[in-house]
Amino acid sequence: MIPTTFKDQNCVFAENQPEYQPLPALKINDKYGSVITCWKMSFKERIRAFITGKIWISEASFNKPLTPISAMADKKDIYTIKK
């Protein structure tokens, strides 16, 4: 999977850090400091996820406690933009 741009993004993490892949994101000013990203699967990954019903997530915790995460297929399950 690769991070992909999306309509509601308002920042890009690691934009000028060549050691990391740029990560388009939507930072939400809520009590949780929520950050939403969008990832695109290759055709092979889509087939594999369809067959197994699984995805794998890796996080760099830098030896600190993990923060809560969610993975969803529909952005409506993650957030609603209030205008």
All heavy atoms as an XYZ file, in Angstrom:
673
protein
N       0.845     -1.177      0.000
C       0.000      0.000      0.000
C       0.887      1.236      0.000
O       1.967      1.227      0.576
C      -0.878      0.030      1.242
C      -2.045     -0.887      1.184
S      -3.130     -0.611      2.591
C      -3.205     -2.274      3.196
N       0.369      2.263     -0.616
C       1.091      3.533     -0.609
C       0.137      4.634     -0.158
O      -1.055      4.599     -0.459
C       1.680      3.869     -1.997
C       0.580      3.961     -3.053
C       2.735      2.865     -2.402
C       1.035      4.544     -4.366
N       0.654      5.619      0.586
C      -0.193      6.736      0.975
C      -0.566      7.532     -0.271
O       0.238      7.675     -1.188
C       0.668      7.564      1.918
C       2.042      7.028      1.837
C       2.003      5.735      1.097
N      -1.792      8.025     -0.298
C      -2.268      8.759     -1.463
C      -2.909     10.076     -1.036
O      -3.389     10.203      0.088
C      -3.251      7.889     -2.284
O      -3.586      8.567     -3.496
C      -4.520      7.589     -1.517
N      -2.890     11.018     -1.947
C      -3.533     12.307     -1.675
C      -5.047     12.124     -1.684
O      -5.571     11.172     -2.282
C      -3.140     13.353     -2.731
O      -3.537     12.886     -4.014
C      -1.637     13.609     -2.714
N      -5.741     13.029     -1.011
C      -7.198     12.992     -1.009
C      -7.740     14.402     -0.818
O      -7.022     15.299     -0.366
C      -7.738     12.016      0.050
C      -7.299     12.272      1.465
C      -8.150     12.870      2.379
C      -6.030     11.909      1.895
C      -7.760     13.091      3.685
C      -5.625     12.109      3.199
C      -6.493     12.712      4.097
N      -8.980     14.596     -1.205
C      -9.595     15.923     -1.270
C      -9.475     16.722      0.019
O      -9.168     17.909     -0.007
C     -11.065     15.783     -1.674
C     -11.786     17.099     -1.880
C     -13.244     16.895     -2.193
C     -14.009     17.195     -0.934
N     -15.401     17.097     -0.937
N      -9.696     16.109      1.144
C      -9.770     16.839      2.409
C      -8.423     17.012      3.110
O      -8.374     17.636      4.166
C     -10.750     16.139      3.358
C     -12.146     16.078      2.784
O     -12.605     17.106      2.245
O     -12.777     15.017      2.861
N      -7.341     16.498      2.559
C      -6.046     16.612      3.236
C      -5.678     18.076      3.424
O      -6.025     18.931      2.615
C      -4.961     15.873      2.467
C      -4.468     16.641      1.254
C      -3.375     15.928      0.528
O      -3.565     14.820      0.053
N      -2.226     16.564      0.419
N      -5.000     18.353      4.537
C      -4.581     19.728      4.789
C      -3.102     19.819      5.197
O      -2.638     20.883      5.600
C      -5.479     20.393      5.846
C      -5.490     19.664      7.173
O      -4.683     18.780      7.419
N      -6.426     20.036      8.018
N      -2.371     18.705      5.100
C      -0.937     18.729      5.383
C      -0.281     17.490      4.771
O      -0.967     16.565      4.338
C      -0.677     18.786      6.883
S      -1.129     17.294      7.776
N       1.041     17.509      4.756
C       1.815     16.350      4.320
C       2.945     16.159      5.330
O       3.812     17.024      5.475
C       2.403     16.539      2.901
C       3.234     15.328      2.495
C       1.292     16.790      1.891
N       2.920     15.047      6.052
C       3.990     14.728      6.989
C       5.214     14.266      6.218
O       5.092     13.607      5.185
C       3.551     13.625      7.961
C       2.539     14.077      8.967
C       1.185     13.847      8.759
C       2.927     14.744     10.111
C       0.240     14.259      9.684
C       1.997     15.160     11.051
C       0.646     14.922     10.833
N       6.397     14.595      6.729
C       7.686     14.182      6.150
C       7.865     14.644      4.711
O       8.560     14.010      3.930
C       7.862     12.667      6.248
N       7.259     15.777      4.385
C       7.306     16.273      3.007
C       8.741     16.545      2.549
O       9.082     16.299      1.402
C       6.461     17.540      2.892
C       6.248     18.006      1.478
C       5.187     19.076      1.385
O       4.960     19.802      2.369
O       4.571     19.174      0.316
N       9.576     17.044      3.420
C      10.959     17.371      3.054
C      11.954     16.510      3.815
O      13.038     16.963      4.173
C      11.224     18.857      3.320
C      10.321     19.738      2.475
O      10.240     19.550      1.267
N       9.622     20.655      3.098
N      11.591     15.266      4.044
C      12.471     14.332      4.736
C      12.699     13.127      3.832
O      11.892     12.198      3.800
C      11.843     13.895      6.060
C      11.694     15.032      7.050
C      10.978     14.565      8.308
O       9.774     14.411      8.316
N      11.740     14.346      9.367
N      13.795     13.140      3.069
C      14.023     12.081      2.077
C      14.084     10.671      2.655
O      13.847      9.705      1.936
C      15.345     12.459      1.415
C      15.867     13.641      2.132
C      14.839     14.138      3.092
N      14.374     10.546      3.949
C      14.438      9.210      4.536
C      13.061      8.602      4.765
O      12.943      7.419      5.078
C      15.253      9.216      5.848
C      14.629     10.002      6.977
C      14.980     11.489      7.008
O      15.310     12.072      5.964
O      14.900     12.078      8.094
N      12.007      9.422      4.628
C      10.631      8.939      4.820
C       9.807      9.184      3.561
O      10.095     10.076      2.775
C       9.951      9.668      5.987
C      10.613      9.442      7.318
C      11.307     10.463      7.938
C      10.536      8.211      7.953
C      11.916     10.266      9.170
C      11.144      8.002      9.180
C      11.835      9.033      9.782
O      12.434      8.834     10.989
N       8.750      8.405      3.420
C       7.798      8.619      2.327
C       6.826      9.718      2.757
O       6.302      9.667      3.870
C       7.045      7.316      2.076
C       6.129      7.350      0.901
C       5.552      5.959      0.616
O       5.538      5.085      1.460
N       5.068      5.777     -0.587
N       6.579     10.726      1.919
C       5.613     11.764      2.286
C       4.243     11.149      2.591
O       3.819     10.201      1.922
C       5.545     12.656      1.048
C       6.840     12.414      0.342
C       7.186     10.975      0.616
N       3.583     11.678      3.614
C       2.312     11.133      4.075
C       1.240     12.219      4.067
O       1.138     13.021      5.000
C       2.473     10.556      5.487
C       1.245      9.927      6.119
C       0.736      8.750      5.292
C       1.561      9.473      7.542
N       0.422     12.288      2.984
C      -0.688     13.241      2.965
C      -1.657     12.927      4.098
O      -1.933     11.754      4.376
C      -1.354     13.006      1.602
C      -0.358     12.241      0.793
C       0.468     11.466      1.771
N      -2.179     13.963      4.755
C      -3.027     13.728      5.920
C      -4.029     14.858      6.133
O      -3.858     15.967      5.642
C      -2.170     13.575      7.165
N      -5.040     14.540      6.902
C      -5.999     15.520      7.394
C      -5.804     15.601      8.897
O      -6.041     14.627      9.610
C      -7.434     15.095      7.067
C      -8.555     15.913      7.739
C      -8.516     17.366      7.282
C      -9.911     15.283      7.449
N      -5.298     16.736      9.372
C      -5.165     16.959     10.804
C      -6.445     17.638     11.278
O      -6.862     18.639     10.714
C      -3.959     17.846     11.107
C      -2.643     17.132     10.927
C      -1.444     18.036     11.067
C      -1.377     18.764     12.369
N      -0.136     19.543     12.538
N      -7.054     17.061     12.291
C      -8.305     17.589     12.820
C      -8.033     18.175     14.198
O      -7.419     17.523     15.049
C      -9.378     16.488     12.907
C      -9.650     15.918     11.509
C     -10.655     17.023     13.536
C     -10.578     14.730     11.488
N      -8.473     19.375     14.409
C      -8.272     20.050     15.684
C      -9.361     19.616     16.657
O     -10.265     20.373     16.977
C      -8.266     21.567     15.477
C      -7.858     22.306     16.740
O      -7.262     21.726     17.641
N      -8.186     23.578     16.796
N      -9.264     18.363     17.113
C     -10.222     17.860     18.095
C      -9.480     17.474     19.363
O      -8.256     17.595     19.440
C     -11.049     16.692     17.530
C     -10.227     15.452     17.194
O      -9.012     15.414     17.508
O     -10.784     14.506     16.614
N     -10.193     17.010     20.350
C      -9.559     16.703     21.631
C      -8.572     15.539     21.553
O      -7.746     15.369     22.439
C     -10.617     16.432     22.703
C     -11.444     15.185     22.480
C     -12.477     15.031     23.585
C     -13.320     13.787     23.372
N     -14.295     13.610     24.444
N      -8.639     14.750     20.487
C      -7.748     13.617     20.325
C      -6.524     13.942     19.465
O      -5.605     13.145     19.376
C      -8.473     12.425     19.699
C      -9.726     12.040     20.438
C     -10.974     12.288     19.894
C      -9.653     11.461     21.695
C     -12.127     11.942     20.585
C     -10.800     11.116     22.401
C     -12.034     11.365     21.831
O     -13.176     11.034     22.515
N      -6.536     15.085     18.798
C      -5.468     15.392     17.844
C      -5.488     14.425     16.678
O      -4.453     13.963     16.218
N      -6.684     14.112     16.191
C      -6.862     13.096     15.140
C      -6.118     13.437     13.859
O      -6.060     14.599     13.448
C      -8.349     12.929     14.820
O      -9.054     12.491     15.954
N      -5.551     12.424     13.252
C      -4.889     12.529     11.952
C      -5.422     11.396     11.094
O      -5.404     10.233     11.491
C      -3.358     12.417     12.084
C      -2.696     12.409     10.720
C      -2.798     13.541     12.941
N      -5.905     11.731      9.901
C      -6.470     10.742      8.986
C      -5.605     10.692      7.733
O      -5.220     11.729      7.189
C      -7.922     11.103      8.632
C      -8.777     11.038      9.902
C      -8.472     10.194      7.539
C     -10.161     11.623      9.751
N      -5.293      9.478      7.289
C      -4.533      9.284      6.066
C      -5.295      8.318      5.161
O      -6.178      7.588      5.616
C      -3.130      8.707      6.366
O      -3.259      7.459      7.037
C      -2.309      9.673      7.213
N      -4.958      8.325      3.887
C      -5.597      7.445      2.914
C      -4.505      6.643      2.211
O      -3.470      7.189      1.829
C      -6.380      8.286      1.906
S      -7.285      7.316      0.689
N      -4.738      5.340      2.049
C      -3.757      4.439      1.457
C      -4.373      3.721      0.264
O      -5.536      3.343      0.309
C      -3.302      3.420      2.499
C      -2.588      4.068      3.633
C      -3.145      4.801      4.646
C      -1.195      4.097      3.854
N      -2.174      5.265      5.481
C      -0.962      4.842      5.025
C      -0.109      3.543      3.187
C       0.307      5.052      5.535
C       1.159      3.758      3.705
C       1.357      4.501      4.861
N      -3.584      3.549     -0.776
C      -4.062      2.878     -1.986
C      -3.396      1.515     -2.120
O      -2.175      1.400     -2.018
C      -3.756      3.745     -3.203
C      -4.314      3.186     -4.489
C      -4.120      4.172     -5.620
C      -4.593      3.574     -6.915
N      -5.965      3.832     -7.201
N      -4.221      0.499     -2.372
C      -3.715     -0.860     -2.552
C      -3.400     -1.119     -4.018
O      -4.113     -0.663     -4.902
C      -4.769     -1.885     -2.125
C      -5.063     -1.947     -0.681
S      -6.293     -3.275     -0.415
C      -6.413     -3.253      1.349
N      -2.349     -1.914     -4.253
C      -2.072     -2.390     -5.604
C      -3.132     -3.434     -5.953
O      -3.868     -3.918     -5.084
C      -0.675     -3.029     -5.664
O      -0.663     -4.237     -4.920
N      -3.186     -3.817     -7.212
C      -4.148     -4.824     -7.627
C      -3.922     -6.127     -6.855
O      -4.863     -6.745     -6.357
C      -4.048     -5.069     -9.144
C      -5.030     -6.091     -9.635
C      -6.367     -5.781     -9.758
C      -4.597     -7.372     -9.953
C      -7.279     -6.733    -10.201
C      -5.496     -8.326    -10.394
C      -6.833     -8.009    -10.517
N      -2.646     -6.527     -6.731
C      -2.318     -7.757     -6.008
C      -2.759     -7.659     -4.540
O      -3.297     -8.615     -3.983
C      -0.812     -8.011     -6.087
C      -0.371     -9.288     -5.449
C       1.129     -9.482     -5.636
C       1.601    -10.731     -4.925
N       3.045    -10.933     -5.073
N      -2.559     -6.509     -3.907
C      -2.978     -6.324     -2.512
C      -4.503     -6.386     -2.380
O      -5.028     -6.941     -1.410
C      -2.464     -4.992     -1.966
C      -0.968     -4.978     -1.744
C      -0.415     -3.607     -1.453
O      -0.907     -2.610     -2.035
O       0.523     -3.515     -0.655
N      -5.203     -5.817     -3.354
C      -6.678     -5.876     -3.315
C      -7.173     -7.314     -3.409
O      -8.091     -7.713     -2.688
C      -7.281     -5.024     -4.434
C      -7.129     -3.535     -4.157
C      -7.841     -2.705     -5.189
N      -7.018     -2.654     -6.387
C      -7.454     -2.284     -7.577
N      -8.708     -1.952     -7.759
N      -6.637     -2.254     -8.603
N      -6.573     -8.101     -4.285
C      -6.959     -9.514     -4.420
C      -6.674    -10.256     -3.117
O      -7.512    -10.997     -2.607
C      -6.228    -10.185     -5.601
C      -6.646     -9.529     -6.925
C      -6.460    -11.688     -5.619
C      -8.109     -9.659     -7.265
N      -5.475    -10.037     -2.572
C      -5.098    -10.715     -1.327
C      -6.046    -10.333     -0.188
O      -6.499    -11.183      0.576
C      -3.664    -10.395     -0.945
C      -3.227    -11.124      0.316
C      -1.760    -10.972      0.520
N      -1.083    -11.565     -0.634
C      -0.103    -12.441     -0.552
N       0.337    -12.822      0.610
N       0.450    -12.930     -1.634
N      -6.369     -9.041     -0.050
C      -7.289     -8.599      1.008
C      -8.684     -9.183      0.783
O      -9.372     -9.565      1.735
C      -7.348     -7.076      1.066
N      -9.101     -9.276     -0.465
C     -10.408     -9.857     -0.784
C     -10.466    -11.327     -0.354
O     -11.439    -11.777      0.246
C     -10.698     -9.721     -2.279
C     -11.985    -10.360     -2.700
C     -13.195     -9.746     -2.428
C     -11.983    -11.581     -3.348
C     -14.394    -10.340     -2.810
C     -13.171    -12.191     -3.733
C     -14.373    -11.561     -3.460
N      -9.405    -12.049     -0.647
C      -9.382    -13.482     -0.340
C      -9.233    -13.736      1.162
O      -9.944    -14.557      1.737
C      -8.265    -14.193     -1.131
C      -8.626    -14.198     -2.626
C      -8.031    -15.608     -0.627
C      -7.514    -14.631     -3.540
N      -8.293    -13.022      1.800
C      -8.010    -13.302      3.214
C      -8.858    -12.483      4.181
O      -9.028    -12.864      5.334
C      -6.532    -13.019      3.544
O      -6.281    -11.616      3.432
C      -5.600    -13.805      2.656
N      -9.339    -11.318      3.725
C     -10.073    -10.426      4.613
C      -9.165     -9.743      5.627
O      -9.641     -9.241      6.642
N      -7.857     -9.710      5.367
C      -6.899     -9.157      6.323
C      -6.007     -8.103      5.685
O      -5.695     -8.172      4.505
C      -5.987    -10.255      6.872
C      -6.691    -11.313      7.663
C      -5.702    -12.373      8.105
C      -6.410    -13.502      8.841
N      -5.468    -14.571      9.202
N      -5.583     -7.131      6.514
C      -4.480     -6.242      6.172
C      -3.543     -6.237      7.379
O      -3.949     -6.572      8.494
C      -4.932     -4.804      5.825
C      -5.614     -4.132      7.020
C      -5.821     -4.778      4.601
C      -5.762     -2.642      6.849
N      -2.299     -5.876      7.153
C      -1.301     -5.812      8.218
C      -0.869     -4.366      8.372
O      -0.671     -3.662      7.386
C      -0.103     -6.696      7.879
C      -0.468     -8.139      7.819
C      -0.970     -8.820      6.733
C      -0.437     -9.070      8.889
N      -1.230    -10.113      7.069
C      -0.904    -10.299      8.395
C      -0.043     -8.997     10.224
C      -0.995    -11.437      9.171
C      -0.137    -10.137     10.997
C      -0.599    -11.334     10.480
N      -0.713     -3.910      9.614
C      -0.324     -2.530      9.893
C       0.953     -2.547     10.728
O       1.042     -3.275     11.717
C      -1.450     -1.782     10.641
C      -2.681     -1.680      9.749
C      -0.972     -0.401     11.097
C      -3.906     -1.130     10.424
N       1.924     -1.732     10.336
C       3.163     -1.578     11.088
C       3.262     -0.129     11.555
O       3.022      0.792     10.773
C       4.359     -1.913     10.189
O       5.564     -1.597     10.844
N       3.576      0.066     12.823
C       3.735      1.414     13.368
C       5.102      1.547     14.015
O       5.570      0.611     14.651
C       2.695      1.686     14.453
C       1.275      1.735     13.952
C       0.327      2.049     15.090
O       0.232      3.226     15.476
O      -0.267      1.094     15.613
N       5.719      2.703     13.871
C       6.963      2.994     14.580
C       6.581      3.677     15.889
O       6.089      4.799     15.883
C       7.863      3.896     13.745
N       6.774      2.996     16.995
C       6.385      3.554     18.296
C       7.533      4.298     18.970
O       7.317      4.971     19.968
C       5.903      2.442     19.228
O       6.993      1.627     19.623
N       8.740      4.163     18.439
C       9.925      4.757     19.053
C       9.991      4.408     20.540
O      10.353      5.212     21.372
C       9.976      6.263     18.800
C       9.998      6.584     17.328
C       8.839      6.964     16.670
C      11.171      6.456     16.588
C       8.842      7.228     15.312
C      11.180      6.725     15.230
C      10.023      7.111     14.589
N       9.564      3.165     20.829
C       9.569      2.605     22.182
C       8.708      3.387     23.169
O       8.970      3.406     24.361
C      11.002      2.445     22.695
C      11.776      1.474     21.844
O      11.284      0.402     21.529
N      12.968      1.859     21.441
N       7.673      4.021     22.661
C       6.679      4.708     23.476
C       5.373      3.939     23.353
O       5.201      3.124     22.454
C       6.474      6.159     22.989
C       7.737      6.988     22.943
C       8.232      7.295     24.323
C       9.435      8.230     24.238
N      10.259      8.212     25.378
N       4.388      4.186     24.240
C       3.103      3.489     24.111
C       2.460      3.772     22.751
O       2.586      4.865     22.206
C       2.264      4.093     25.239
C       3.255      4.604     26.227
C       4.438      5.061     25.410
N       1.802      2.765     22.210
C       1.093      2.941     20.935
C      -0.098      3.860     21.116
O      -0.733      3.882     22.173
C       0.592      1.595     20.405
C       1.640      0.668     19.816
C       0.990     -0.647     19.398
C       2.324      1.300     18.629
N      -0.406      4.600     20.073
C      -1.619      5.407     20.083
C      -2.726      4.624     19.389
O      -2.448      3.777     18.533
C      -1.402      6.757     19.364
O      -0.985      6.497     18.027
C      -0.351      7.595     20.064
N      -3.985      4.879     19.744
C      -5.087      4.146     19.110
C      -5.124      4.396     17.599
O      -4.899      5.509     17.140
C      -6.332      4.737     19.776
C      -5.841      5.304     21.063
C      -4.454      5.789     20.786
N      -5.394      3.330     16.838
C      -5.515      3.451     15.384
C      -6.779      2.746     14.916
O      -7.337      1.899     15.616
C      -4.298      2.867     14.643
C      -4.196      1.356     14.886
C      -3.024      3.570     15.018
C      -3.243      0.661     13.954
N      -7.234      3.100     13.728
C      -8.361      2.434     13.070
C      -8.033      2.294     11.602
O      -7.363      3.144     11.034
C      -9.653      3.254     13.204
O     -10.048      3.347     14.532
N      -8.511      1.243     10.973
C      -8.394      1.063      9.531
C      -9.790      0.767      9.001
O     -10.465     -0.129      9.512
C      -7.435     -0.076      9.208
N     -10.237      1.520      8.027
C     -11.581      1.370      7.472
C     -11.515      1.416      5.947
O     -10.596      1.997      5.383
C     -12.504      2.493      7.947
C     -12.648      2.622      9.434
S     -13.600      1.266     10.095
C     -13.403      1.535     11.831
N     -12.499      0.836      5.306
C     -12.576      0.885      3.844
C     -13.383      2.089      3.354
O     -13.246      2.496      2.213
C     -13.193     -0.397      3.299
N     -14.227      2.656      4.199
C     -15.089      3.779      3.817
C     -14.775      4.973      4.705
O     -14.852      4.877      5.925
C     -16.556      3.386      3.975
C     -17.514      4.391      3.363
O     -17.166      5.592      3.255
O     -18.627      3.986      3.001
N     -14.413      6.103      4.090
C     -14.029      7.260      4.898
C     -15.164      7.744      5.797
O     -14.915      8.332      6.842
C     -13.495      8.400      4.030
C     -14.524      9.185      3.270
C     -13.859     10.329      2.535
C     -14.888     11.191      1.861
N     -14.272     12.345      1.198
N     -16.414      7.457      5.440
C     -17.532      7.859      6.308
C     -17.481      7.147      7.650
O     -18.039      7.627      8.625
C     -18.873      7.611      5.617
C     -19.125      8.547      4.438
C     -20.483      8.290      3.831
C     -20.369      7.079      2.939
N     -21.553      6.749      2.193
N     -16.806      6.007      7.704
C     -16.651      5.289      8.971
C     -15.579      5.915      9.855
O     -15.499      5.633     11.032
C     -16.300      3.822      8.719
C     -17.433      3.065      8.049
O     -18.597      3.440      8.240
O     -17.138      2.102      7.314
N     -14.732      6.764      9.271
C     -13.644      7.403     10.007
C     -14.003      8.818     10.438
O     -13.791      9.213     11.553
C     -12.354      7.454      9.144
C     -11.826      6.058      8.870
C     -11.285      8.330      9.766
C     -11.013      5.460      9.990
N     -14.522      9.615      9.524
C     -14.771     11.020      9.861
C     -15.908     11.600      9.030
O     -16.263     11.106      7.985
C     -13.520     11.864      9.688
C     -13.110     12.115      8.253
C     -13.493     13.279      7.591
C     -12.321     11.213      7.568
C     -13.101     13.515      6.293
C     -11.936     11.443      6.254
C     -12.320     12.604      5.638
O     -11.936     12.833      4.343
N     -16.423     12.705      9.533
C     -17.386     13.525      8.811
C     -16.878     14.948      8.851
O     -16.638     15.480      9.928
C     -18.784     13.457      9.460
O     -19.195     12.095      9.498
C     -19.790     14.269      8.693
N     -16.678     15.542      7.697
C     -16.220     16.934      7.632
C     -17.405     17.848      7.921
O     -18.443     17.747      7.277
C     -15.650     17.261      6.237
C     -14.464     16.359      5.939
C     -15.266     18.731      6.144
C     -13.288     16.553      6.857
N     -17.244     18.707      8.909
C     -18.299     19.673      9.245
C     -17.903     21.023      8.677
O     -16.833     21.518      8.963
C     -18.489     19.739     10.760
C     -19.004     18.436     11.310
C     -19.213     18.506     12.792
C     -19.734     17.136     13.232
N     -19.821     17.019     14.658
N     -18.775     21.577      7.872
C     -18.462     22.863      7.226
C     -19.206     23.986      7.874
O     -20.153     23.858      8.530
C     -18.794     22.782      5.757
C     -17.976     21.699      5.107
C     -18.114     21.691      3.622
C     -17.314     20.522      3.144
N     -16.927     20.443      1.865
